[in-house]
C-alpha cells in the first residue's frame, strides 16, 4: 500500500512568507521532494522551524569557511508540487518568472523576498546630512524582477527602478528610494508578522524616520 502524502500545516500569511523566502533564499532539489532554505542567521532558521512546525534540524553549510551559512532542508512532495504549480523552478536563479501569489498575501510574500535576497539600508547624505533610506531586492532573473516591479506598483502603489549589476555573476536589482521604501516597510512589516528580526528592526526604524521628507513621485495613490 503506498504511503499517504502528508500536507504541511502551514497556511495564510506564514505560508506566503515561506514561499517568498524560498523564492529568494531557497532551492528545489532535482529529486522532486526536497526544499532547502539557507541563511547566515542560525537563530532565524531555528525560530522559523519552530513557528512553522518543521521537525528537521538546522544544519551548517560550508562549515568553517568564509561563506559559512546555515540551512534547513525538508521533504514534502505535496508542497514541492505546489511550489512548481505557482511558478517556482529548479535552478531558479536564472529561470524564474512570475509567481502566482494571491493579492491579499502579496505583502507576506514580499517580506519573505526582502528577508531573503533584499536589503534595507540607512545612511546620512554626505552633503545635506539628511537621513536616507533605500530598499533593494536582488535576483539573477530579469524576467522575475520585471514581474515583481509591476506587481509592487499595482498592489502597493509605489514605483521602483531596475538596475543591472555585474560582479562575479550578473544580478538584477529592484531599488526603492526612501519614501517608497517606507511605504513598503509599513505594509509588509506589520505588527506580529513572521520575519527576520534584524530586518524587522530596520523596517520599523524606516517607518518612523519620515519627518521632514518631501512628497515623492515614487509614491502615489495616497497621502505620504
C-alpha positions as CSV (number, residue, x, y, z in Angstrom):
1,X,0.0,0.0,0.0
2,X,1.6,3.4,-1.0
3,X,2.4,5.9,1.7
4,X,-0.2,8.7,2.1
5,X,1.2,12.1,1.1
6,X,1.4,14.5,4.0
7,X,0.4,18.1,4.0
8,X,2.4,20.8,5.7
9,X,0.1,22.5,8.2
10,X,1.2,26.0,7.1
11,X,-1.4,28.4,5.9
12,X,-2.2,32.0,5.2
13,X,0.4,34.7,6.0
14,X,3.0,32.2,7.2
15,X,2.6,30.1,4.0
16,X,3.2,33.0,1.7
17,X,6.1,34.4,3.7
18,X,7.7,31.0,3.4
19,X,7.1,31.0,-0.4
20,X,8.8,34.4,-0.6
21,X,11.7,33.2,1.4
22,X,12.1,30.0,-0.7
23,X,11.8,32.1,-3.9
24,X,14.8,34.2,-2.7
25,X,16.9,32.1,-0.4
26,X,15.7,28.7,-1.1
27,X,16.1,25.9,-3.7
28,X,14.2,22.9,-5.0
29,X,16.2,19.7,-5.4
30,X,16.1,17.7,-8.6
31,X,14.5,14.7,-6.7
32,X,11.0,16.3,-6.8
33,X,10.6,16.4,-3.0
34,X,13.3,18.3,-1.1
35,X,13.2,22.0,-0.3
36,X,16.2,23.9,1.1
37,X,16.3,27.3,2.8
38,X,19.7,28.9,3.5
39,X,20.6,31.8,5.8
40,X,23.5,33.3,7.6
41,X,21.3,33.7,10.7
42,X,21.1,30.5,12.7
43,X,18.6,31.9,15.2
44,X,16.3,33.0,12.4
45,X,16.2,29.5,11.0
46,X,15.6,28.0,14.4
47,X,12.7,30.4,15.0
48,X,11.3,29.7,11.5
49,X,11.5,26.0,12.1
50,X,9.6,26.3,15.4
51,X,7.0,28.7,14.2
52,X,6.2,26.6,11.1
53,X,6.3,23.3,13.0
54,X,9.1,21.8,10.9
55,X,10.8,18.8,12.5
56,X,14.0,19.0,10.5
57,X,17.2,20.2,12.2
58,X,19.1,23.3,11.2
59,X,22.4,22.3,9.7
60,X,25.7,24.0,8.8
61,X,26.6,24.8,5.2
62,X,30.3,25.4,4.2
63,X,31.4,24.8,7.8
64,X,34.5,26.8,8.9
65,X,34.7,28.6,5.6
66,X,34.4,32.3,4.9
67,X,31.0,31.7,3.4
68,X,29.7,29.6,6.2
69,X,25.9,29.6,6.5
70,X,23.0,27.6,7.9
71,X,20.3,25.6,6.2
72,X,17.1,23.7,6.9
73,X,16.0,21.0,4.4
74,X,12.7,19.3,4.5
75,X,10.9,16.8,2.2
76,X,7.3,17.1,1.2
77,X,6.1,16.1,-2.2
78,X,2.8,18.0,-2.0
79,X,4.4,21.2,-1.0
80,X,7.1,20.8,-3.7
81,X,4.4,20.3,-6.3
82,X,2.6,23.3,-5.0
83,X,5.7,25.4,-5.4
84,X,6.1,24.2,-9.0
85,X,2.4,25.0,-9.7
86,X,2.8,28.7,-8.7
87,X,5.9,29.3,-10.8
88,X,9.0,28.2,-8.9
89,X,11.5,26.1,-10.7
90,X,14.7,24.1,-10.1
91,X,17.8,26.1,-10.7
92,X,15.5,29.1,-10.4
93,X,18.1,31.9,-10.2
94,X,18.1,32.5,-14.0
95,X,14.8,30.9,-15.0
96,X,12.3,32.4,-12.5
97,X,9.4,34.4,-13.9
98,X,6.0,35.5,-12.5
99,X,4.8,33.8,-9.3
100,X,1.1,33.2,-8.7
101,X,0.6,35.0,-5.3
102,X,-2.9,35.9,-4.0
103,X,-3.2,39.7,-3.8
104,X,-4.2,39.5,-0.1
105,X,-0.9,37.7,0.7
106,X,1.4,39.6,-1.6
107,X,2.8,41.7,1.3
108,X,3.8,38.4,3.1
109,X,5.4,37.0,0.0
110,X,7.3,40.3,-0.5
111,X,8.5,40.3,3.1
112,X,9.9,36.8,2.6
113,X,11.7,38.1,-0.5
114,X,13.2,41.0,1.3
115,X,14.3,38.9,4.3
116,X,16.0,36.5,1.8
117,X,17.6,38.4,-1.1
118,X,16.8,42.0,-0.1
119,X,18.3,44.8,1.9
120,X,17.0,47.8,3.9
121,X,19.7,50.4,4.3
122,X,20.1,53.6,6.2
123,X,22.8,56.3,5.7
124,X,23.4,60.0,6.1
125,X,23.7,62.0,2.9
126,X,27.3,63.5,2.8
127,X,26.2,66.9,1.5
128,X,23.0,67.7,3.3
129,X,23.4,65.5,6.4
130,X,19.8,64.2,6.0
131,X,18.8,60.7,6.8
132,X,18.4,58.5,3.7
133,X,16.9,55.0,3.2
134,X,16.7,52.5,0.4
135,X,15.2,49.1,-0.1
136,X,16.6,46.7,-2.7
137,X,15.7,43.3,-3.9
138,X,18.2,41.2,-5.9
139,X,17.7,38.4,-8.4
140,X,19.5,36.7,-11.2
141,X,16.4,36.7,-13.4
142,X,15.5,39.8,-15.3
143,X,12.0,38.4,-16.0
144,X,11.3,37.9,-12.3
145,X,12.4,41.4,-11.4
146,X,10.3,43.0,-14.1
147,X,7.2,41.0,-12.9
148,X,7.9,42.0,-9.3
149,X,8.3,45.6,-10.2
150,X,4.9,45.6,-11.9
151,X,3.2,43.7,-9.0
152,X,4.6,46.1,-6.4
153,X,3.5,49.1,-8.5
154,X,0.0,47.7,-8.9
155,X,-0.6,46.4,-5.4
156,X,1.5,48.7,-3.2
157,X,1.3,51.9,-5.3
158,X,5.0,52.6,-5.3
159,X,7.4,52.8,-8.1
160,X,11.0,51.5,-8.2
161,X,13.9,51.3,-10.7
162,X,15.6,48.3,-12.1
163,X,19.4,48.2,-12.4
164,X,21.8,45.7,-13.7
165,X,24.9,44.9,-11.6
166,X,27.9,42.9,-12.8
167,X,30.0,41.3,-10.2
168,X,31.1,37.6,-10.4
169,X,27.5,37.0,-11.6
170,X,25.0,39.3,-13.3
171,X,22.5,40.5,-10.8
172,X,19.3,42.4,-11.4
173,X,18.3,44.9,-8.7
174,X,14.9,46.4,-8.0
175,X,15.6,49.6,-6.0
176,X,13.3,51.9,-4.0
177,X,14.2,55.3,-2.5
178,X,13.3,56.5,1.0
179,X,9.6,57.3,0.6
180,X,8.8,54.2,-1.4
181,X,11.0,52.1,1.0
182,X,8.9,53.5,3.9
183,X,5.6,52.6,2.2
184,X,6.8,49.0,1.5
185,X,8.1,48.6,5.1
186,X,4.9,50.0,6.5
187,X,2.8,47.5,4.6
188,X,5.0,44.4,4.8
189,X,6.5,44.6,8.3
190,X,3.3,44.9,10.3
191,X,2.9,44.0,14.0
192,X,3.4,40.3,14.9
193,X,4.4,39.4,11.3
194,X,6.8,36.5,10.9
195,X,10.2,37.8,9.7
196,X,13.9,38.2,10.2
197,X,14.4,40.3,13.4
198,X,17.3,42.3,12.0
199,X,15.2,43.5,9.0
200,X,12.1,43.9,11.1
201,X,14.0,46.4,13.3
202,X,15.3,48.3,10.2
203,X,11.8,48.4,8.7
204,X,10.4,49.9,11.9
205,X,13.1,52.5,12.1
206,X,12.4,53.4,8.4
207,X,8.7,53.7,9.1
208,X,9.2,56.4,11.9
209,X,12.0,58.3,10.1
210,X,9.9,60.3,7.6
211,X,9.7,63.6,9.5
212,X,10.6,66.4,7.1
213,X,10.6,64.3,4.0
214,X,9.1,65.8,0.9
215,X,6.4,64.2,-1.2
216,X,7.9,61.8,-3.7
217,X,6.8,60.9,-7.2
218,X,7.6,57.2,-6.4
219,X,4.6,57.0,-4.1
220,X,1.2,57.6,-5.5
221,X,-2.5,56.9,-4.8
222,X,-2.5,58.1,-1.2
223,X,-1.0,60.8,1.0
224,X,2.6,60.4,2.2
